[in-house]
Amino acid sequence: MQTIISNNSHYVLYYSLNPMFVTGFCDGESCFTISISKNSKSRLGWTIRPVFQIELSAKDRGTLIAIQNFFGVGNIIDNRNGSLVQYYVKSREGLAVIIQHFYSYPLITSKRIDFYMFVLAYNMICNGLHLTVPGFMKII
C-alpha cells in the first residue's frame, strides 16, 4: 500500500516494505556501531552504547521514514547543514527489534560479521558486563 503525503514542499512516500528489501538495503547502507564516550558520572568514567544507524542524503528522507515505520523504533535527525538525514536506534528495546529482524532475515555481506560482533557487545551491555573493567575491555 502506498500513500503520498506532502511535508513542507517535500513529498514523502509511505509504503510497507518487504523484510528482505530492508535487510538488503541495510546490508549496503547501515552501520552497527559501539559508541564510547567519556562520562565522569559513570562507574568507569566512560559510557558505552550500541547504535544502529543509516545516513542518507536529505532527499532520501522518505526512505528512512519508511524504514523507521517498518521497524517501529528509532529516530530521524538532520545534520547541521541539512544535506544529510540519519535514522538511528539507541534504546535497548529498539535494538532488540533490530537484532531480531536480522536473525530472521540475515545479512549476506561481510556486514554480517559486524552484526554478530555488535550483538555480542549488546548482550554484554544488557547483562551489565560493561560496568566491569574486564567486560568493558572485552567490548573495546
C-alpha positions in Angstrom: 0.0 0.0 0.0 1.3 3.5 -0.8 0.3 6.9 0.4 1.9 10.1 -0.7 1.9 13.0 1.9 3.2 16.5 1.3 5.5 17.7 4.0 6.8 21.3 3.7 7.1 21.1 -0.1 8.7 17.6 0.1 6.7 14.5 -0.9 7.2 11.5 1.3 6.2 8.1 0.1 4.9 5.9 2.9 4.7 2.2 2.0 5.1 -1.2 3.5 8.5 -2.6 2.9 9.5 -6.2 2.2 11.7 -7.5 5.1 14.3 -8.8 2.6 14.4 -5.4 0.9 15.1 -3.9 4.4 17.9 -6.4 5.0 19.4 -5.8 1.6 19.2 -2.0 2.0 20.8 -2.2 5.4 23.5 -4.6 4.1 24.7 -1.7 1.9 23.8 1.4 3.9 23.6 0.7 7.6 26.2 0.8 10.3 26.4 -1.2 13.6 28.4 1.0 16.0 29.6 0.8 19.6 29.9 4.4 20.8 32.3 5.1 23.6 32.5 8.5 25.3 33.9 10.0 28.4 31.4 10.4 31.2 32.6 11.4 34.7 29.3 10.2 36.2 29.6 6.6 35.1 31.3 3.9 37.2 34.3 3.5 34.9 34.4 7.1 33.7 33.2 6.0 30.2 29.8 5.4 28.6 29.5 2.6 26.1 26.4 2.5 23.8 25.4 0.3 20.9 23.9 2.2 18.0 22.3 1.1 14.7 22.2 3.8 12.1 21.6 4.7 8.4 22.7 8.0 7.0 21.5 9.2 3.6 21.2 12.3 1.5 18.3 14.5 2.8 16.5 13.9 -0.5 16.1 10.3 0.6 14.3 11.1 3.9 11.2 9.2 2.7 13.2 6.0 2.6 14.4 6.5 6.1 10.8 7.3 7.3 9.6 4.0 5.6 12.4 2.1 7.4 11.6 3.7 10.7 7.9 2.8 10.2 8.9 -0.8 9.2 10.8 -1.3 12.5 8.6 0.8 14.6 11.5 2.1 16.6 14.3 4.8 16.4 14.6 8.4 15.5 15.4 10.5 12.4 17.6 13.7 12.6 19.1 16.1 10.1 22.7 17.1 10.1 23.5 20.8 10.8 23.5 22.0 7.2 20.5 19.9 6.2 22.3 17.9 3.5 22.1 14.5 5.3 19.5 12.7 7.3 20.1 9.9 9.8 18.0 7.2 11.2 19.3 5.7 14.4 18.3 3.3 17.2 20.0 3.5 20.6 17.5 2.1 23.1 17.9 -1.5 24.3 14.3 -2.2 23.4 14.7 -0.7 19.9 17.9 -2.6 19.3 16.2 -5.8 20.3 13.7 -5.2 17.4 16.6 -4.6 15.0 18.5 -7.6 16.2 15.5 -9.9 15.9 14.9 -8.7 12.3 18.5 -9.6 11.3 18.2 -13.0 12.9 15.0 -13.6 10.9 16.3 -12.0 7.7 20.1 -12.4 7.8 22.6 -10.1 6.2 24.6 -11.7 3.4 27.7 -9.4 3.0 30.7 -9.1 5.4 28.4 -6.8 7.4 27.0 -10.0 8.9 30.3 -10.3 11.0 29.9 -6.7 12.2 26.3 -7.6 13.2 27.3 -10.6 15.2 30.1 -8.6 17.0 27.5 -5.9 17.7 25.1 -8.5 19.2 27.9 -9.8 21.4 28.6 -6.3 22.7 24.8 -5.6 23.1 24.3 -8.8 25.1 27.3 -7.9 27.4 25.8 -4.5 28.0 22.4 -5.9 28.7 24.0 -8.2 31.3 25.9 -5.3 32.9 29.3 -6.6 32.0 30.3 -3.2 30.5 30.3 -1.9 34.1 33.3 -4.0 35.0 36.9 -3.4 33.7 37.3 -6.8 32.1 33.8 -6.6 30.4 34.5 -3.0 29.2 37.9 -4.0 27.8 36.4 -7.1 26.1 33.8 -4.9 24.4 36.5 -2.5 23.3 
